[in-house]
């Protein structure tokens, strides 16, 4: 009986999605649903609304941003929470008729978004 139980646990553990992959899925989904309209799929500021704001949406893959990300690892999350440009994001969305539903952010969402974007940004050239 113990062997059957241990074997079952072993099989179940192989079937589980690794946590980092699951986190990346959540981060990617959040990015696609909430950020890509301006930042683009490539995070280079190539989204449909990239040039509709003033200043235009930045390319987050530049060496200057990579340095900021290295020096201040929470910079992506801080940008989402603090909105250093004030009402720029909501105003740009409003003026262009884009409605993004409110989101009840959880700490894990911020971690996942940061992990996903950091991975894409650091892999870009």
C-alpha positions in Angstrom: 0.0 0.0 0.0 2.8 2.4 0.9 4.5 1.7 -2.4 1.3 2.4 -4.3 0.9 5.7 -2.4 4.5 6.7 -3.0 4.2 5.9 -6.7 1.0 7.9 -7.0 2.7 10.9 -5.4 5.6 10.6 -7.7 3.3 10.5 -10.8 1.3 13.5 -9.5 4.5 15.5 -8.9 5.6 14.9 -12.5 2.2 16.1 -13.8 2.3 19.4 -11.8 3.3 22.5 -13.7 6.5 23.9 -12.3 5.8 27.0 -10.2 8.0 29.3 -12.2 6.3 28.4 -15.5 2.9 29.0 -13.9 4.0 32.4 -12.6 5.3 33.3 -16.0 1.9 32.4 -17.6 0.2 34.7 -15.2 2.8 37.5 -15.8 2.5 37.1 -19.5 -1.3 37.1 -19.4 -1.3 40.3 -17.3 1.2 41.9 -19.7 -0.8 41.0 -22.8 -4.1 42.1 -21.3 -2.9 45.3 -19.5 0.4 46.5 -21.0 0.9 45.4 -24.6 -1.6 47.9 -26.1 1.0 50.5 -25.5 4.3 48.7 -25.0 3.7 46.1 -27.7 4.3 42.3 -27.6 8.0 42.9 -27.8 8.1 45.5 -24.9 9.7 48.0 -27.2 7.0 50.6 -27.2 5.4 49.3 -30.4 1.8 48.8 -29.3 -1.2 50.3 -31.1 -1.2 53.3 -28.6 2.5 53.7 -28.3 2.6 57.1 -30.1 -0.7 58.3 -28.8 0.6 59.6 -25.5 2.9 62.5 -24.7 5.6 61.4 -24.1 5.4 58.3 -26.3 5.5 54.9 -24.7 9.2 54.0 -24.0 11.2 51.1 -25.3 11.8 49.0 -22.1 14.6 47.0 -23.7 17.1 49.9 -24.0 20.3 49.7 -22.1 19.3 52.6 -19.9 16.1 50.8 -18.8 18.0 47.5 -18.3 20.4 49.4 -16.0 17.4 50.8 -14.0 16.0 47.3 -13.8 19.3 46.0 -12.4 19.8 48.9 -10.0 16.1 49.0 -8.9 14.6 45.5 -9.3 11.1 46.7 -8.4 11.0 49.4 -11.1 8.4 47.7 -13.2 6.1 47.1 -10.2 6.7 50.7 -9.0 5.7 52.0 -12.4 2.4 50.1 -12.3 1.6 51.2 -8.7 2.9 54.7 -8.6 2.3 55.8 -12.2 5.2 58.3 -12.3 3.5 60.2 -15.1 0.3 60.7 -13.2 -2.8 60.2 -15.3 -1.0 59.6 -18.6 -2.0 55.9 -18.9 -5.7 56.3 -18.1 -5.9 59.5 -20.1 -4.3 57.9 -23.2 -6.6 54.9 -23.0 -9.7 57.1 -22.5 -8.8 59.4 -25.4 -8.4 56.5 -27.7 -11.6 54.6 -26.6 -9.7 51.7 -25.1 -11.3 50.2 -22.0 -9.2 47.9 -19.9 -11.3 46.4 -17.0 -10.2 47.2 -13.5 -8.0 44.5 -11.9 -7.8 43.6 -8.3 -4.0 43.4 -8.1 -2.5 40.8 -5.8 1.1 40.8 -4.6 1.7 37.6 -6.6 0.4 39.4 -9.8 3.0 42.1 -9.4 5.7 39.4 -8.8 4.6 37.5 -11.9 4.4 40.6 -14.1 7.9 41.7 -12.9 9.3 38.2 -13.5 7.8 38.0 -17.0 8.8 41.4 -18.1 12.3 41.2 -16.6 12.8 37.9 -18.4 11.8 39.4 -21.8 13.7 42.6 -21.2 16.9 41.0 -20.1 16.8 38.5 -23.0 16.4 41.3 -25.6 19.3 42.7 -27.4 
